Amino acid sequence: MKQLLILSGKGGTGKTTIASAFIKLAEAKAYADCDVDAPNLHLITEQTSQSRKTDYYGLPKAEINTDLCIECDQCRQNCRFNAISADGKYKVDSFACEGCGVCELVCPAGAIALKPAVAGELMLYKSEGEVFSTAQLKMGSGTSGMLVTEVKKQMKSAAADVELAIIDGSPGIGCPVIASLSGVDMVLIVAEPSISGISDMERIINTAAKFGIKTAVCINKFDTNIQNTEKIESFCIEHGLAYMGRIPFDSEAVKAINNGQTIVDIDCLSGAAVKAVYNRTMELLLEEGDGP
């Protein structure tokens, strides 16, 4: 399975819009949304099948048995995260608890235990040979990278014979992006021609480079700032990065997304441009091996 990962250095560049168009153009049989903090690919790629939902357990959380607690205060004093309060009976704030286990270790009464805690929900949609893997991280959980790994593992397991998978990643360069990058064949970075867009594009390019992954760039909403678009194109030439092309700002694209459609489902300027970007991207992805 060849895996194409679509990333952006910042939110709002149109990464998911382009990912959904690629999925439609490729008639992809396997795809995933690895933005587990705020997944939204499912809003554009209509899912007709029932999803299989499973709880995802991240780091354990401490629980205090108040019947055994002798209120010695050792747990509260030794908690580095201020997760234990003593208003009346001792209790643990699950949002603040990091599951380090110090409280369990210092408790002389054996009143504290680390117990599995639900950190999110994994979802798998599967029908007629098509697999879509996604997840939703629970508020306050810090295990986004590990959940992304499970999303990708679930997709690969359910679509072992599929030759191409398209993955919609997270914005930024944090843990979910690092986990998304692992094991993919190519990264397409969606940049926007703004000052912050250029800065964050450079950060995600540097992050991908540390993995030694083939990387390409396209510019979305290029006509909102031609000068910055030209700066991005010059940057790609200077650093030997594959440049896939420009996609214009398009009010018709906004209408399509609001109607739950991809930009290649309608006749519009952005849809025509993304088709050219898609063709160049597939050529680059498959140039060193057999294609799907």
Backbone as CSV, one residue per row, in Angstrom:
resi,resn,N_x,N_y,N_z,CA_x,CA_y,CA_z,C_x,C_y,C_z
1,MET,0.840,-1.206,0.000,0.000,0.000,0.000,0.870,1.249,0.000
2,LYS,0.669,2.091,-1.025,1.327,3.394,-1.036,0.444,4.379,-0.287
3,GLN,1.081,5.206,0.543,0.324,6.143,1.364,0.727,7.575,1.028
4,LEU,-0.263,8.383,0.628,-0.055,9.800,0.376,-0.662,10.573,1.538
5,LEU,0.170,11.367,2.197,-0.271,12.166,3.342,-0.357,13.632,2.927
6,ILE,-1.481,14.261,3.229,-1.679,15.673,2.902,-1.648,16.482,4.194
7,LEU,-0.713,17.437,4.253,-0.486,18.222,5.462,-0.509,19.711,5.160
8,SER,-0.578,20.492,6.218,-0.413,21.943,6.120,0.250,22.415,7.395
9,GLY,1.022,23.489,7.296,1.695,23.994,8.479,0.753,24.665,9.452
10,LYS,-0.412,25.114,8.957,-1.378,25.795,9.802,-2.790,25.416,9.382
11,GLY,-3.737,25.684,10.250,-5.125,25.416,9.919,-5.672,26.437,8.947
12,GLY,-6.702,26.064,8.207,-7.379,26.992,7.324,-6.790,27.129,5.941
13,THR,-5.821,26.291,5.591,-5.205,26.395,4.264,-6.032,25.716,3.182
14,GLY,-6.957,24.854,3.571,-7.741,24.092,2.598,-7.248,22.674,2.430
15,LYS,-6.515,22.194,3.405,-5.943,20.843,3.357,-7.012,19.768,3.193
16,THR,-8.046,19.819,4.004,-9.101,18.806,3.929,-9.896,18.938,2.635
17,THR,-10.078,20.160,2.163,-10.762,20.377,0.878,-10.002,19.675,-0.245
18,ILE,-8.692,19.807,-0.247,-7.874,19.174,-1.283,-7.806,17.667,-1.068
19,ALA,-7.713,17.227,0.186,-7.675,15.788,0.465,-8.949,15.108,-0.022
20,SER,-10.098,15.731,0.221,-11.365,15.128,-0.208,-11.458,15.075,-1.729
21,ALA,-10.909,16.091,-2.410,-10.898,16.077,-3.875,-10.005,14.959,-4.404
22,PHE,-8.853,14.756,-3.772,-7.948,13.678,-4.168,-8.612,12.316,-3.994
23,ILE,-9.332,12.154,-2.892,-10.012,10.888,-2.620,-11.036,10.591,-3.713
24,LYS,-11.769,11.624,-4.120,-12.771,11.453,-5.168,-12.100,11.168,-6.520
25,LEU,-11.048,11.893,-6.855,-10.374,11.707,-8.140,-9.702,10.338,-8.240
26,ALA,-9.141,9.878,-7.132,-8.449,8.580,-7.122,-9.423,7.419,-6.974
27,GLU,-10.684,7.735,-6.677,-11.652,6.698,-6.326,-11.034,5.793,-5.259
28,ALA,-10.467,6.470,-4.264,-9.690,5.777,-3.229,-10.538,4.765,-2.468
29,LYS,-9.964,3.607,-2.272,-10.624,2.546,-1.522,-10.173,2.511,-0.068
30,ALA,-9.187,3.327,0.258,-8.726,3.430,1.641,-8.303,4.868,1.906
31,TYR,-8.858,5.450,2.937,-8.464,6.806,3.311,-8.731,7.003,4.796
32,ALA,-8.079,8.036,5.345,-8.161,8.244,6.790,-8.112,9.722,7.111
33,ASP,-8.722,10.078,8.223,-8.644,11.430,8.770,-7.851,11.327,10.066
34,CYS,-6.625,11.851,10.036,-5.750,11.768,11.204,-5.720,13.053,12.016
35,ASP,-6.645,13.955,11.738,-6.790,15.137,12.584,-7.753,14.773,13.701
36,VAL,-7.249,14.034,14.684,-8.128,13.453,15.698,-8.654,14.485,16.693
37,ASP,-8.028,15.663,16.750,-8.544,16.711,17.627,-9.809,17.336,17.043
38,ALA,-9.855,17.464,15.717,-11.019,18.080,15.067,-11.253,17.438,13.709
39,PRO,-11.651,16.162,13.669,-11.868,15.478,12.385,-13.067,16.058,11.643
40,ASN,-12.909,16.283,10.335,-14.051,16.788,9.561,-14.096,16.254,8.137
41,LEU,-13.214,15.308,7.808,-13.235,14.735,6.459,-14.557,14.034,6.181
42,HIS,-15.169,13.475,7.218,-16.430,12.751,7.051,-17.574,13.653,6.598
43,LEU,-17.413,14.964,6.790,-18.463,15.894,6.392,-18.546,16.053,4.873
44,ILE,-17.421,15.777,4.194,-17.373,15.941,2.741,-17.445,14.598,2.026
45,THR,-16.829,13.571,2.619,-16.866,12.228,2.019,-18.042,11.485,2.639
46,GLU,-19.153,11.505,1.974,-20.393,10.947,2.528,-20.233,9.470,2.846
47,GLN,-20.600,9.115,4.077,-20.493,7.728,4.519,-21.891,7.122,4.637
48,THR,-22.133,6.076,3.845,-23.457,5.449,3.839,-23.513,4.218,4.734
49,SER,-22.357,3.713,5.112,-22.336,2.506,5.940,-22.294,2.867,7.414
50,GLN,-22.691,1.927,8.242,-22.599,2.104,9.679,-21.137,2.007,10.102
51,SER,-20.762,2.822,11.046,-19.375,2.775,11.521,-19.232,1.786,12.664
52,ARG,-18.039,1.221,12.736,-17.688,0.391,13.890,-16.947,1.286,14.866
53,LYS,-17.502,1.466,16.038,-16.914,2.368,17.024,-16.330,1.581,18.188
54,THR,-15.117,1.943,18.549,-14.461,1.290,19.682,-13.791,2.341,20.549
55,ASP,-13.851,2.136,21.846,-13.181,3.054,22.759,-11.674,2.910,22.621
56,TYR,-10.998,4.032,22.690,-9.534,4.017,22.681,-9.057,4.397,24.078
57,TYR,-8.222,3.536,24.655,-7.703,3.770,26.003,-6.281,4.308,25.914
58,GLY,-6.091,5.489,26.473,-4.772,6.105,26.468,-4.053,5.845,27.779
59,LEU,-3.479,6.884,28.351,-2.767,6.742,29.623,-3.763,6.462,30.751
60,PRO,-3.373,5.624,31.728,-4.270,5.363,32.858,-4.410,6.600,33.736
61,LYS,-5.458,6.638,34.508,-5.704,7.746,35.432,-5.819,7.202,36.854
62,ALA,-5.428,8.025,37.802,-5.495,7.610,39.204,-6.924,7.724,39.729
63,GLU,-7.301,6.762,40.562,-8.587,6.808,41.246,-8.360,6.542,42.731
64,ILE,-9.072,7.272,43.578,-8.914,7.136,45.024,-10.127,6.435,45.617
65,ASN,-9.873,5.368,46.343,-10.925,4.661,47.076,-11.106,5.372,48.412
66,THR,-12.168,6.149,48.521,-12.363,6.967,49.723,-12.615,6.118,50.973
67,ASP,-13.045,4.870,50.780,-13.262,4.002,51.939,-11.932,3.588,52.567
68,LEU,-10.892,3.508,51.757,-9.569,3.115,52.264,-8.692,4.312,52.618
69,CYS,-9.025,5.481,52.076,-8.197,6.667,52.258,-8.143,7.094,53.723
70,ILE,-6.924,7.335,54.225,-6.736,7.771,55.617,-6.434,9.274,55.696
71,GLU,-6.526,9.954,54.555,-6.339,11.405,54.475,-4.992,11.848,55.036
72,CYS,-3.949,11.129,54.646,-2.598,11.484,55.106,-2.007,12.636,54.300
73,ASP,-2.602,12.929,53.155,-2.225,14.051,52.291,-0.943,13.813,51.488
74,GLN,-0.390,12.598,51.563,0.847,12.324,50.821,0.625,12.418,49.313
75,CYS,-0.508,11.950,48.846,-0.777,11.978,47.402,-0.841,13.402,46.877
76,ARG,-1.559,14.260,47.582,-1.700,15.644,47.125,-0.360,16.378,47.159
77,GLN,0.400,16.165,48.209,1.686,16.848,48.353,2.691,16.422,47.285
78,ASN,2.594,15.186,46.833,3.584,14.670,45.881,3.138,14.724,44.422
79,CYS,1.918,15.175,44.174,1.437,15.262,42.793,1.998,16.508,42.128
80,ARG,2.816,16.339,41.100,3.433,17.468,40.396,2.438,18.221,39.514
81,PHE,1.310,17.598,39.255,0.354,18.190,38.318,-0.856,18.815,39.017
82,ASN,-0.796,18.862,40.348,-1.902,19.447,41.139,-3.249,18.840,40.745
83,ALA,-3.234,17.533,40.550,-4.441,16.852,40.092,-5.295,16.325,41.241
84,ILE,-4.811,16.449,42.469,-5.534,15.901,43.619,-5.967,17.029,44.534
85,SER,-7.238,17.030,44.871,-7.780,18.040,45.774,-8.327,17.380,47.033
86,ALA,-8.447,18.187,48.097,-8.896,17.636,49.379,-10.040,18.452,49.942
87,ASP,-10.976,18.795,49.079,-12.175,19.496,49.529,-13.171,18.462,50.031
88,GLY,-13.190,18.288,51.337,-13.998,17.205,51.880,-13.231,15.902,51.745
89,LYS,-13.631,15.057,50.795,-12.901,13.826,50.525,-11.890,14.046,49.406
90,TYR,-10.819,13.256,49.445,-9.779,13.371,48.425,-10.301,12.855,47.087
91,LYS,-9.997,13.592,46.016,-10.425,13.154,44.692,-9.412,13.605,43.642
92,VAL,-9.461,12.942,42.476,-8.525,13.196,41.392,-9.237,13.914,40.253
93,ASP,-8.615,14.970,39.752,-9.108,15.656,38.554,-8.556,14.897,37.348
94,SER,-9.416,14.175,36.639,-8.958,13.316,35.541,-8.343,14.122,34.397
95,PHE,-8.740,15.395,34.245,-8.171,16.224,33.183,-6.724,16.612,33.492
96,ALA,-6.415,16.768,34.775,-5.064,17.173,35.169,-4.141,15.971,35.382
97,CYS,-4.715,14.819,35.712,-3.903,13.629,35.995,-3.156,13.157,34.750
98,GLU,-1.844,12.912,34.902,-1.011,12.431,33.801,-0.713,10.938,33.914
99,GLY,-1.280,10.276,34.919,-1.098,8.836,35.055,0.320,8.420,35.402
100,CYS,1.065,9.283,36.092,2.472,8.970,36.399,2.618,7.901,37.475
101,GLY,1.628,7.776,38.374,1.652,6.724,39.378,2.335,7.081,40.685
102,VAL,2.782,8.315,40.838,3.455,8.709,42.080,2.504,8.599,43.265
103,CYS,1.268,9.030,43.086,0.305,8.987,44.184,0.067,7.548,44.652
104,GLU,-0.011,6.633,43.695,-0.199,5.222,44.037,0.995,4.705,44.826
105,LEU,2.179,5.165,44.444,3.408,4.701,45.093,3.517,5.188,46.537
106,VAL,3.135,6.454,46.785,3.346,7.025,48.130,2.186,6.763,49.077
107,CYS,1.066,6.275,48.580,-0.105,6.058,49.442,0.153,4.906,50.419
108,PRO,0.188,5.159,51.718,0.479,4.086,52.687,-0.699,3.144,52.915
109,ALA,-1.898,3.561,52.464,-3.095,2.754,52.725,-3.518,1.931,51.514
110,GLY,-2.810,2.067,50.428,-3.196,1.337,49.220,-4.553,1.768,48.691
111,ALA,-4.865,3.055,48.877,-6.187,3.550,48.491,-6.229,4.075,47.062
112,ILE,-5.085,4.140,46.407,-5.035,4.716,45.061,-4.592,3.665,44.055
113,ALA,-5.254,3.634,42.924,-4.904,2.702,41.850,-4.997,3.414,40.509
114,LEU,-4.114,3.029,39.583,-4.189,3.540,38.217,-5.121,2.639,37.422
115,LYS,-6.097,3.236,36.780,-7.087,2.467,36.029,-7.184,2.972,34.601
116,PRO,-7.465,2.052,33.655,-7.586,2.473,32.245,-8.633,3.565,32.084
117,ALA,-8.328,4.531,31.222,-9.253,5.637,30.993,-9.495,5.812,29.495
118,VAL,-10.733,6.026,29.121,-11.068,6.239,27.711,-10.530,7.600,27.271
119,ALA,-9.680,7.594,26.237,-9.065,8.827,25.747,-9.663,9.285,24.424
120,GLY,-10.475,8.451,23.815,-11.067,8.828,22.536,-11.879,7.684,21.970
121,GLU,-12.334,7.880,20.747,-13.153,6.870,20.081,-12.644,6.646,18.660
122,LEU,-12.373,5.403,18.326,-11.976,5.016,16.975,-13.216,4.659,16.171
123,MET,-13.240,5.091,14.893,-14.372,4.793,14.024,-13.879,4.251,12.698
124,LEU,-14.506,3.204,12.229,-14.149,2.594,10.957,-15.411,2.405,10.124
125,TYR,-15.415,3.023,8.937,-16.519,2.861,7.985,-16.027,1.923,6.882
126,LYS,-16.776,0.880,6.619,-16.344,-0.105,5.627,-17.548,-0.601,4.848
127,SER,-17.488,-0.401,3.508,-18.567,-0.891,2.661,-18.096,-0.976,1.222
128,GLU,-18.504,-2.045,0.533,-18.222,-2.227,-0.888,-16.749,-1.997,-1.229
129,GLY,-15.886,-2.559,-0.414,-14.455,-2.468,-0.677,-13.827,-1.144,-0.324
130,GLU,-14.579,-0.242,0.294,-14.068,1.081,0.666,-13.919,1.178,2.178
131,VAL,-12.777,1.696,2.597,-12.478,1.790,4.030,-12.141,3.227,4.397
132,PHE,-12.794,3.739,5.424,-12.491,5.073,5.946,-12.259,4.960,7.447
133,SER,-11.065,5.353,7.869,-10.689,5.263,9.276,-10.542,6.658,9.863
134,THR,-11.108,6.865,11.043,-11.014,8.164,11.699,-11.161,7.985,13.203
135,ALA,-11.058,9.074,13.935,-11.178,8.998,15.394,-11.478,10.382,15.948
136,GLN,-11.953,10.398,17.175,-12.213,11.657,17.882,-11.548,11.571,19.249
137,LEU,-10.598,12.459,19.501,-9.920,12.491,20.791,-10.831,13.102,21.838
138,LYS,-10.822,12.532,23.026,-11.623,13.071,24.118,-10.999,14.365,24.628
139,MET,-11.833,15.321,24.962,-11.352,16.603,25.458,-10.428,16.417,26.656
140,GLY,-9.283,17.074,26.605,-8.339,17.005,27.711,-7.328,15.895,27.619
141,SER,-7.477,15.002,26.665,-6.532,13.904,26.538,-5.274,14.375,25.823
142,GLY,-4.133,13.852,26.243,-2.862,14.240,25.634,-2.244,13.143,24.805
143,THR,-3.040,12.232,24.303,-2.494,11.069,23.585,-2.850,11.117,22.104
144,SER,-2.826,12.306,21.507,-3.240,12.447,20.109,-2.351,11.655,19.165
145,GLY,-1.038,11.654,19.411,-0.126,10.916,18.541,-0.403,9.435,18.534
146,MET,-0.645,8.876,19.705,-0.917,7.444,19.796,-2.246,7.090,19.128
147,LEU,-3.223,7.986,19.231,-4.516,7.719,18.597,-4.390,7.779,17.078
148,VAL,-3.580,8.707,16.555,-3.326,8.769,15.115,-2.709,7.460,14.627
149,THR,-1.771,6.934,15.387,-1.154,5.653,15.030,-2.201,4.555,14.929
150,GLU,-3.164,4.561,15.842,-4.231,3.557,15.808,-5.141,3.751,14.604
151,VAL,-5.391,5.005,14.217,-6.213,5.283,13.033,-5.562,4.690,11.794
152,LYS,-4.254,4.905,11.647,-3.543,4.376,10.476,-3.469,2.849,10.514
153,LYS,-3.228,2.308,11.688,-3.151,0.848,11.832,-4.495,0.204,11.490
154,GLN,-5.576,0.829,11.928,-6.917,0.320,11.645,-7.204,0.341,10.153
155,MET,-6.797,1.414,9.477,-7.004,1.522,8.033,-6.232,0.431,7.290
156,LYS,-4.972,0.257,7.634,-4.140,-0.733,6.943,-4.642,-2.146,7.180
157,SER,-5.095,-2.420,8.373,-5.594,-3.754,8.686,-6.877,-4.069,7.930
158,ALA,-7.741,-3.063,7.790,-9.033,-3.279,7.136,-8.931,-3.251,5.621
159,ALA,-7.825,-2.692,5.091,-7.671,-2.562,3.639,-6.295,-3.055,3.212
160,ALA,-5.953,-4.241,3.660,-4.612,-4.774,3.434,-4.266,-4.934,1.960
161,ASP,-5.249,-5.177,1.097,-4.989,-5.415,-0.331,-5.107,-4.156,-1.190
162,VAL,-5.445,-3.026,-0.586,-5.589,-1.780,-1.343,-4.214,-1.214,-1.670
163,GLU,-4.064,-0.691,-2.888,-2.746,-0.250,-3.341,-2.456,1.215,-3.051
164,LEU,-3.477,2.034,-2.832,-3.273,3.450,-2.556,-4.168,3.902,-1.424
165,ALA,-3.573,4.605,-0.468,-4.333,5.195,0.626,-4.019,6.686,0.686
166,ILE,-5.049,7.492,0.919,-4.888,8.937,1.050,-5.241,9.331,2.476
167,ILE,-4.329,10.077,3.105,-4.484,10.412,4.517,-4.548,11.927,4.683
168,ASP,-5.590,12.387,5.341,-5.734,13.800,5.689,-5.132,13.983,7.076
169,GLY,-4.026,14.712,7.156,-3.328,14.870,8.428,-3.822,16.057,9.234
170,SER,-3.092,16.355,10.300,-3.407,17.492,11.166,-2.598,18.708,10.742
171,PRO,-3.070,19.901,11.077,-2.245,21.086,10.845,-1.129,21.164,11.892
172,GLY,-0.094,21.937,11.591,0.985,22.122,12.550,2.093,21.103,12.405
173,ILE,2.886,20.950,13.474,4.012,20.005,13.457,4.062,19.172,14.741
174,GLY,2.945,19.084,15.459,2.928,18.403,16.749,2.853,16.892,16.656
175,CYS,2.529,16.264,17.787,2.507,14.803,17.898,1.645,14.115,16.845
176,PRO,0.429,14.592,16.567,-0.372,13.899,15.552,0.259,13.943,14.170
177,VAL,0.960,15.032,13.850,1.638,15.124,12.557,2.816,14.157,12.501
178,ILE,3.583,14.101,13.579,4.716,13.163,13.651,4.223,11.740,13.440
179,ALA,3.130,11.374,14.119,2.574,10.030,13.979,2.046,9.794,12.573
180,SER,1.466,10.829,11.958,0.945,10.705,10.596,2.068,10.454,9.600
181,LEU,3.215,11.093,9.804,4.340,10.988,8.887,4.964,9.592,8.866
182,SER,4.895,8.906,9.969,5.550,7.601,10.075,5.001,6.603,9.057
183,GLY,5.883,6.114,8.197,5.507,5.042,7.279,4.874,5.461,5.977
184,VAL,4.669,6.763,5.726,4.038,7.172,4.475,5.083,7.259,3.360
185,ASP,4.609,7.228,2.117,5.503,7.256,0.956,5.753,8.664,0.443
186,MET,4.797,9.564,0.669,4.949,10.923,0.155,4.062,11.877,0.934
187,VAL,4.532,13.123,1.047,3.763,14.173,1.706,3.488,15.285,0.699
188,LEU,2.235,15.686,0.604,1.870,16.880,-0.159,1.521,17.960,0.850
189,ILE,2.256,19.061,0.809,2.020,20.162,1.733,1.185,21.228,1.034
190,VAL,0.077,21.576,1.666,-0.796,22.622,1.148,-0.411,23.922,1.836
191,ALA,0.092,24.875,1.044,0.520,26.157,1.593,-0.454,27.251,1.194
192,GLU,-0.489,28.305,1.997,-1.270,29.479,1.632,-0.324,30.679,1.567
193,PRO,-0.577,31.624,0.675,0.346,32.738,0.475,0.160,33.881,1.470
194,SER,0.374,33.571,2.733,0.340,34.590,3.781,1.644,34.509,4.559
195,ILE,1.932,35.502,5.359,3.184,35.497,6.120,3.237,34.299,7.059
196,SER,2.145,34.074,7.802,2.114,32.922,8.707,2.094,31.622,7.922
197,GLY,1.432,31.632,6.764,1.374,30.428,5.934,2.748,30.010,5.452
198,ILE,3.572,30.976,5.048,4.924,30.676,4.576,5.791,30.169,5.724
199,SER,5.703,30.832,6.881,6.492,30.415,8.043,6.151,28.989,8.468
200,ASP,4.862,28.696,8.549,4.436,27.359,8.987,4.698,26.312,7.918
201,MET,4.669,26.706,6.642,5.043,25.785,5.568,6.493,25.346,5.725
202,GLU,7.372,26.279,6.022,8.787,25.951,6.189,8.988,24.998,7.367
203,ARG,8.218,25.188,8.434,8.345,24.302,9.599,7.918,22.880,9.268
204,ILE,6.820,22.724,8.543,6.362,21.372,8.232,7.264,20.708,7.202
205,ILE,7.863,21.499,6.305,8.835,20.953,5.353,10.054,20.417,6.107
206,ASN,10.541,21.187,7.068,11.688,20.736,7.863,11.354,19.494,8.676
207,THR,10.135,19.426,9.179,9.715,18.248,9.948,9.677,17.010,9.059
208,ALA,9.087,17.135,7.874,9.013,16.000,6.954,10.402,15.564,6.499
209,ALA,11.308,16.534,6.353,12.666,16.214,5.898,13.391,15.313,6.880
210,LYS,13.097,15.451,8.159,13.754,14.613,9.170,13.357,13.146,9.030
211,PHE,12.231,12.886,8.376,11.790,11.515,8.143,12.294,10.980,6.801
212,GLY,12.924,11.831,6.009,13.423,11.406,4.697,12.322,11.055,3.723
213,ILE,11.170,11.714,3.848,10.013,11.400,3.019,9.958,12.326,1.810
214,LYS,9.620,11.771,0.666,9.422,12.562,-0.542,8.352,13.617,-0.271
215,THR,8.685,14.887,-0.575,7.799,15.991,-0.216,7.519,16.886,-1.415
216,ALA,6.266,17.292,-1.556,5.861,18.203,-2.624,4.994,19.304,-2.023
217,VAL,4.851,20.400,-2.771,4.112,21.562,-2.287,3.121,22.019,-3.347
218,CYS,1.937,22.410,-2.908,1.007,23.130,-3.778,0.520,24.351,-3.018
219,ILE,0.035,25.353,-3.741,-0.421,26.594,-3.119,-1.921,26.731,-3.328
220,ASN,-2.639,26.854,-2.234,-4.082,27.069,-2.314,-4.392,28.548,-2.103
221,LYS,-5.439,29.031,-2.765,-5.833,30.441,-2.709,-4.677,31.340,-3.150
222,PHE,-3.969,30.903,-4.206,-2.749,31.586,-4.623,-2.972,33.044,-5.003
223,ASP,-4.159,33.349,-5.535,-4.414,34.696,-6.040,-4.789,35.694,-4.949
224,THR,-4.793,35.255,-3.676,-5.043,36.201,-2.588,-3.798,37.032,-2.285
225,ASN,-2.621,36.559,-2.733,-1.389,37.338,-2.576,-0.353,36.788,-3.563
226,ILE,-0.287,37.373,-4.738,0.605,36.880,-5.792,2.066,36.987,-5.377
227,GLN,2.418,38.059,-4.675,3.804,38.239,-4.258,4.262,37.099,-3.355
228,ASN,3.432,36.732,-2.385,3.796,35.635,-1.494,3.741,34.284,-2.217
229,THR,2.848,34.155,-3.180,2.822,32.933,-3.994,4.156,32.757,-4.706
230,GLU,4.668,33.834,-5.269,5.955,33.764,-5.962,7.096,33.462,-4.991
231,LYS,6.980,33.934,-3.754,7.992,33.621,-2.741,8.007,32.117,-2.450
232,ILE,6.815,31.520,-2.353,6.729,30.076,-2.087,7.307,29.286,-3.261
233,GLU,6.988,29.704,-4.465,7.517,29.015,-5.648,9.039,29.130,-5.710
234,SER,9.580,30.293,-5.372,11.039,30.477,-5.346,11.677,29.619,-4.260
235,PHE,10.992,29.518,-3.136,11.492,28.677,-2.036,11.598,27.218,-2.484
236,CYS,10.581,26.749,-3.194,10.589,25.358,-3.671,11.746,25.118,-4.639
237,ILE,11.980,26.072,-5.548,13.085,25.936,-6.506,14.422,25.929,-5.775
238,GLU,14.569,26.857,-4.825,15.824,26.994,-4.082,16.157,25.746,-3.279
239,HIS,15.139,25.093,-2.736,15.364,23.935,-1.870,15.108,22.603,-2.578
240,GLY,14.919,22.636,-3.871,14.755,21.400,-4.632,13.490,20.639,-4.306
241,LEU,12.433,21.365,-3.974,11.162,20.718,-3.631,10.263,20.633,-4.859
242,ALA,9.589,19.520,-5.010,8.661,19.349,-6.123,7.476,20.290,-5.934
243,TYR,7.180,21.054,-6.968,6.086,22.018,-6.905,4.949,21.530,-7.796
244,MET,3.773,21.337,-7.191,2.657,20.714,-7.888,1.698,21.701,-8.544
245,GLY,1.768,22.995,-8.179,0.931,23.959,-8.853,0.098,24.836,-7.940
246,ARG,-0.721,25.680,-8.583,-1.552,26.678,-7.904,-3.030,26.314,-7.975
247,ILE,-3.736,26.669,-6.894,-5.199,26.520,-6.864,-5.773,27.878,-6.457
248,PRO,-6.714,28.435,-7.234,-7.220,29.779,-6.923,-8.244,29.782,-5.794
249,PHE,-8.404,30.954,-5.195,-9.540,31.137,-4.285,-10.810,31.086,-5.128
250,ASP,-11.823,30.397,-4.614,-13.006,30.154,-5.434,-14.240,30.135,-4.535
251,SER,-15.122,31.104,-4.718,-16.339,31.156,-3.906,-17.235,29.946,-4.167
252,GLU,-17.129,29.352,-5.371,-17.910,28.154,-5.668,-17.451,26.973,-4.821
253,ALA,-16.174,26.967,-4.474,-15.642,25.905,-3.612,-16.279,25.975,-2.231
254,VAL,-16.458,27.188,-1.740,-17.103,27.374,-0.435,-18.524,26.812,-0.462
255,LYS,-19.235,27.089,-1.540,-20.604,26.578,-1.672,-20.623,25.056,-1.716
256,ALA,-19.668,24.476,-2.453,-19.613,23.016,-2.562,-19.382,22.375,-1.200
257,ILE,-18.410,22.895,-0.446,-18.104,22.339,0.874,-19.297,22.466,1.801
258,ASN,-19.976,23.612,1.750,-21.153,23.807,2.600,-22.285,22.854,2.242
259,ASN,-22.271,22.358,1.001,-23.283,21.385,0.555,-22.809,19.940,0.724
260,GLY,-21.661,19.763,1.378,-21.138,18.418,1.603,-20.548,17.783,0.366
261,GLN,-20.093,18.613,-0.595,-19.497,18.116,-1.830,-18.006,18.427,-1.869
262,THR,-17.287,17.710,-2.730,-15.895,18.056,-2.975,-15.861,19.060,-4.113
263,ILE,-14.725,19.708,-4.308,-14.629,20.723,-5.364,-14.518,20.113,-6.752
264,VAL,-14.364,18.784,-6.822,-14.369,18.145,-8.142,-15.740,17.550,-8.464
265,ASP,-16.693,17.743,-7.559,-18.063,17.311,-7.838,-18.820,18.348,-8.656
266,ILE,-18.268,19.560,-8.719,-18.928,20.635,-9.460,-17.950,21.211,-10.482
267,ASP,-18.487,21.989,-11.403,-17.659,22.659,-12.413,-17.217,24.009,-11.853
268,CYS,-15.951,24.087,-11.430,-15.452,25.330,-10.847,-13.955,25.452,-11.101
269,LEU,-13.433,26.665,-10.952,-12.023,26.934,-11.228,-11.098,26.153,-10.298
270,SER,-11.443,26.105,-9.020,-10.585,25.392,-8.072,-10.589,23.895,-8.353
271,GLY,-11.745,23.360,-8.774,-11.818,21.940,-9.105,-10.937,21.582,-10.281
272,ALA,-10.934,22.442,-11.322,-10.079,22.194,-12.483,-8.615,22.263,-12.099
273,ALA,-8.261,23.227,-11.235,-6.867,23.378,-10.823,-6.405,22.207,-9.967
274,VAL,-7.269,21.723,-9.082,-6.859,20.628,-8.205,-6.689,19.326,-8.987
275,LYS,-7.397,19.184,-10.107,-7.206,17.999,-10.954,-5.790,17.967,-11.530
276,ALA,-5.288,19.139,-11.939,-3.916,19.209,-12.457,-2.909,18.913,-11.349
277,VAL,-3.164,19.450,-10.159,-2.285,19.175,-9.012,-2.304,17.686,-8.678
278,TYR,-3.483,17.097,-8.717,-3.623,15.655,-8.436,-2.812,14.827,-9.435
279,ASN,-2.922,15.134,-10.721,-2.209,14.358,-11.736,-0.701,14.429,-11.539
280,ARG,-0.187,15.616,-11.252,1.249,15.765,-11.028,1.682,15.022,-9.765
281,THR,0.848,15.079,-8.741,1.168,14.411,-7.476,1.224,12.900,-7.657
282,MET,0.264,12.346,-8.382,0.257,10.905,-8.608,1.476,10.468,-9.422
283,GLU,1.866,11.257,-10.398,3.063,10.930,-11.187,4.289,10.871,-10.295
284,LEU,4.409,11.845,-9.395,5.557,11.869,-8.498,5.509,10.728,-7.486
285,LEU,4.332,10.450,-6.975,4.178,9.370,-5.991,4.554,8.026,-6.569
286,LEU,4.200,7.803,-7.835,4.349,6.489,-8.433,5.569,6.329,-9.329
287,GLU,6.369,7.384,-9.465,7.461,7.336,-10.439,8.531,6.311,-10.114
288,GLU,8.695,5.969,-8.834,9.758,5.049,-8.454,9.254,3.625,-8.221
289,GLY,7.972,3.383,-8.492,7.444,2.046,-8.243,6.217,1.793,-9.089
290,ASP,5.633,0.658,-8.915,4.435,0.309,-9.657,3.244,1.057,-9.104
291,GLY,2.430,1.574,-9.953,1.261,2.342,-9.535,0.081,1.466,-9.235
292,PRO,-0.934,2.061,-8.603,-2.162,1.320,-8.300,-2.983,1.101,-9.549
